[in-house]
Amino acid sequence: MRVFVSVVQSGSLSAAGRLLGLSPASVSRQLQSLEEGLGARLIHRTSRRLTLTEAGELYARQAEQILHQVEEANASVSSLELKPRGMLRVHSRMLVGQHYIVPALPRFLAEYPDVELDISLSNELVDLIERNVDIDIRIGKLEDSALMVRKLASSERIVCATPDYLARHPAPREPMELMRHNCLIYRVNMARTIWRFLDRDGALTEVPVHGSIRSDNGPAVVAAAKAGIGIALLPDWSIHRELADGRLVRLFASHTVSHTEFENGIYAVYLRTPHMPARLRAFLDFLVAQFREALPERPT
């Protein structure tokens, strides 16, 4: 179609060939192929001139419009990929989303006003394709997959309590003493909760814990710990201000602790694509800067 329009606009096969970087013979073959595909003659060729047939005149007008629309479509997509705009669908684990993602969204939207955000928070593991999610913020050990991964922050879990609780209940000195304390449980499933402790020599101690509050909602467990109800096992990034100002006291600092896996980093995962949309690239870069600013002591 481009070859045909070039021939019409330039008036000869050789002129069209020079514009397109093709030989006159190649231009002639492509025109012949186009006419055979359409089942109609488009151009009358003589040794001196080219004239359009009635079908050729009709096809030339419509082909010019179509090619113009194609150019506009290409320009629109290129512009979309160069400038962050359009809908970005984000899913995040609830606690990290409430602490670090949602509060930062006004800044992101102020910087990129042409981007629209669809945000969902839950503790379920989402399928990005099935749920039509562009980027998912996950915590802990990642399963091997074809997803792209960008680490946002390192993390560890902290056993902690308020000074008030520890004044009323002497601090446990050994992990097994937690069985005599009111432990606030973040419930992953309905199974009995086990807190796992690794000491500096790599020895593992598993402690079955129980208490007055069990919840699958991270913010609820954080709030209960800050209220002095009991001892909690929490991500350090969720309570780093409280630890810094003494509102919460860390216990068992010489141990690595977890209720699941010992890998607890914060990650952004997204689908592998040959051309990353500008809005996704901008959001990823924004998240890296956000976590570096919020948790400067945690390398990303």
VENZI-V197042 format. One record per residue. N is the residue number from 0. RES is the residue in three letters. OMEGA is omega in radians with two decimals (none if undefined). Layout:
# VENZI-V197042
N/RES/OMEGA + N/RES/OMEGA
This chain:
# VENZI-V197042
0/MET/3.10 + 1/ARG/3.13 + 2/VAL/-3.12 + 3/PHE/-3.13 + 4/VAL/3.11 + 5/SER/3.10 + 6/VAL/-3.13 + 7/VAL/-3.07 + 8/GLN/-3.10 + 9/SER/3.07 + 10/GLY/3.12 + 11/SER/3.12 + 12/LEU/-3.09 + 13/SER/3.13 + 14/ALA/3.09 + 15/ALA/3.12 + 16/GLY/3.13 + 17/ARG/3.12 + 18/LEU/-3.04 + 19/LEU/-3.09 + 20/GLY/-3.13 + 21/LEU/3.05 + 22/SER/3.08 + 23/PRO/3.14 + 24/ALA/3.12 + 25/SER/3.09 + 26/VAL/-3.13 + 27/SER/-3.14 + 28/ARG/-3.12 + 29/GLN/3.07 + 30/LEU/3.13 + 31/GLN/3.12 + 32/SER/3.11 + 33/LEU/3.14 + 34/GLU/3.11 + 35/GLU/3.12 + 36/GLY/3.13 + 37/LEU/-3.06 + 38/GLY/-3.12 + 39/ALA/3.05 + 40/ARG/-3.11 + 41/LEU/-3.06 + 42/ILE/2.93 + 43/HIS/-3.12 + 44/ARG/2.96 + 45/THR/-3.12 + 46/SER/-3.06 + 47/ARG/-3.01 + 48/ARG/3.03 + 49/LEU/3.07 + 50/THR/3.13 + 51/LEU/2.96 + 52/THR/3.08 + 53/GLU/3.09 + 54/ALA/3.14 + 55/GLY/3.11 + 56/GLU/3.13 + 57/LEU/-3.10 + 58/TYR/-3.13 + 59/ALA/3.14 + 60/ARG/-3.10 + 61/GLN/3.14 + 62/ALA/3.10 + 63/GLU/3.11 + 64/GLN/-3.12 + 65/ILE/-3.13 + 66/LEU/3.09 + 67/HIS/3.11 + 68/GLN/3.09 + 69/VAL/3.12 + 70/GLU/3.10 + 71/GLU/3.12 + 72/ALA/3.12 + 73/ASN/3.14 + 74/ALA/3.14 + 75/SER/-3.13 + 76/VAL/3.12 + 77/SER/3.11 + 78/SER/3.13 + 79/LEU/-3.10 + 80/GLU/-3.13 + 81/LEU/-3.10 + 82/LYS/3.14 + 83/PRO/3.09 + 84/ARG/3.11 + 85/GLY/-3.06 + 86/MET/3.05 + 87/LEU/-3.09 + 88/ARG/-3.01 + 89/VAL/2.98 + 90/HIS/3.13 + 91/SER/2.92 + 92/ARG/-2.91 + 93/MET/-3.02 + 94/LEU/-3.14 + 95/VAL/3.10 + 96/GLY/-3.13 + 97/GLN/-3.10 + 98/HIS/-2.92 + 99/TYR/-3.08 + 100/ILE/-3.07 + 101/VAL/3.14 + 102/PRO/-3.09 + 103/ALA/-3.04 + 104/LEU/3.10 + 105/PRO/3.11 + 106/ARG/-3.13 + 107/PHE/-3.11 + 108/LEU/3.07 + 109/ALA/3.13 + 110/GLU/-3.11 + 111/TYR/-3.03 + 112/PRO/-3.13 + 113/ASP/3.11 + 114/VAL/3.02 + 115/GLU/-3.07 + 116/LEU/2.99 + 117/ASP/-3.00 + 118/ILE/3.00 + 119/SER/-3.14 + 120/LEU/3.04 + 121/SER/3.11 + 122/ASN/3.11 + 123/GLU/3.06 + 124/LEU/-3.02 + 125/VAL/2.99 + 126/ASP/-3.02 + 127/LEU/-3.12 + 128/ILE/-3.10 + 129/GLU/-3.10 + 130/ARG/-3.14 + 131/ASN/3.14 + 132/VAL/3.13 + 133/ASP/-3.07 + 134/ILE/-3.10 + 135/ASP/3.11 + 136/ILE/-3.05 + 137/ARG/-3.12 + 138/ILE/3.04 + 139/GLY/-3.08 + 140/LYS/-3.14 + 141/LEU/3.05 + 142/GLU/3.07 + 143/ASP/-3.12 + 144/SER/3.11 + 145/ALA/-3.12 + 146/LEU/3.00 + 147/MET/-3.05 + 148/VAL/3.00 + 149/ARG/-3.12 + 150/LYS/-3.14 + 151/LEU/-3.12 + 152/ALA/2.96 + 153/SER/-3.09 + 154/SER/2.94 + 155/GLU/3.13 + 156/ARG/-3.03 + 157/ILE/2.95 + 158/VAL/-3.02 + 159/CYS/3.08 + 160/ALA/3.10 + 161/THR/3.03 + 162/PRO/-3.14 + 163/ASP/3.12 + 164/TYR/-3.10 + 165/LEU/3.05 + 166/ALA/-3.14 + 167/ARG/-3.12 + 168/HIS/-3.09 + 169/PRO/-3.06 + 170/ALA/3.08 + 171/PRO/3.13 + 172/ARG/3.11 + 173/GLU/-3.11 + 174/PRO/-3.07 + 175/MET/3.11 + 176/GLU/3.09 + 177/LEU/3.13 + 178/MET/3.12 + 179/ARG/-3.11 + 180/HIS/3.06 + 181/ASN/-3.10 + 182/CYS/-3.12 + 183/LEU/-2.91 + 184/ILE/2.89 + 185/TYR/-3.00 + 186/ARG/3.06 + 187/VAL/3.08 + 188/ASN/-3.08 + 189/MET/-3.13 + 190/ALA/3.11 + 191/ARG/-3.07 + 192/THR/3.10 + 193/ILE/2.98 + 194/TRP/-3.04 + 195/ARG/-3.07 + 196/PHE/3.00 + 197/LEU/3.09 + 198/ASP/-3.05 + 199/ARG/3.09 + 200/ASP/3.14 + 201/GLY/3.11 + 202/ALA/-3.08 + 203/LEU/3.02 + 204/THR/3.13 + 205/GLU/-3.04 + 206/VAL/3.01 + 207/PRO/-3.07 + 208/VAL/3.09 + 209/HIS/-3.14 + 210/GLY/-3.02 + 211/SER/-3.13 + 212/ILE/2.99 + 213/ARG/-3.13 + 214/SER/3.01 + 215/ASP/-3.13 + 216/ASN/-3.10 + 217/GLY/3.13 + 218/PRO/3.13 + 219/ALA/3.13 + 220/VAL/3.09 + 221/VAL/-3.12 + 222/ALA/3.13 + 223/ALA/3.11 + 224/ALA/-3.13 + 225/LYS/3.11 + 226/ALA/3.09 + 227/GLY/-3.09 + 228/ILE/-3.11 + 229/GLY/3.14 + 230/ILE/-3.09 + 231/ALA/3.02 + 232/LEU/-2.95 + 233/LEU/3.03 + 234/PRO/-3.09 + 235/ASP/-3.10 + 236/TRP/-3.14 + 237/SER/-3.06 + 238/ILE/-3.01 + 239/HIS/3.10 + 240/ARG/3.13 + 241/GLU/3.07 + 242/LEU/-3.10 + 243/ALA/-3.08 + 244/ASP/3.03 + 245/GLY/3.11 + 246/ARG/3.02 + 247/LEU/-3.12 + 248/VAL/3.12 + 249/ARG/3.06 + 250/LEU/3.08 + 251/PHE/-3.11 + 252/ALA/-3.13 + 253/SER/-3.13 + 254/HIS/2.89 + 255/THR/-2.97 + 256/VAL/3.06 + 257/SER/2.98 + 258/HIS/3.08 + 259/THR/3.09 + 260/GLU/3.13 + 261/PHE/3.05 + 262/GLU/-3.01 + 263/ASN/-3.11 + 264/GLY/3.08 + 265/ILE/-3.03 + 266/TYR/2.92 + 267/ALA/3.12 + 268/VAL/-3.11 + 269/TYR/-3.08 + 270/LEU/3.05 + 271/ARG/-3.14 + 272/THR/-3.14 + 273/PRO/-3.13 + 274/HIS/-3.14 + 275/MET/3.10 + 276/PRO/-3.10 + 277/ALA/-3.13 + 278/ARG/3.11 + 279/LEU/3.12 + 280/ARG/-3.14 + 281/ALA/-3.12 + 282/PHE/3.09 + 283/LEU/3.13 + 284/ASP/3.13 + 285/PHE/3.14 + 286/LEU/3.12 + 287/VAL/3.13 + 288/ALA/-3.13 + 289/GLN/-3.13 + 290/PHE/3.10 + 291/ARG/3.13 + 292/GLU/-3.08 + 293/ALA/-3.10 + 294/LEU/-3.03 + 295/PRO/-3.12 + 296/GLU/-3.11 + 297/ARG/3.12 + 298/PRO/3.13 + 299/THR/none
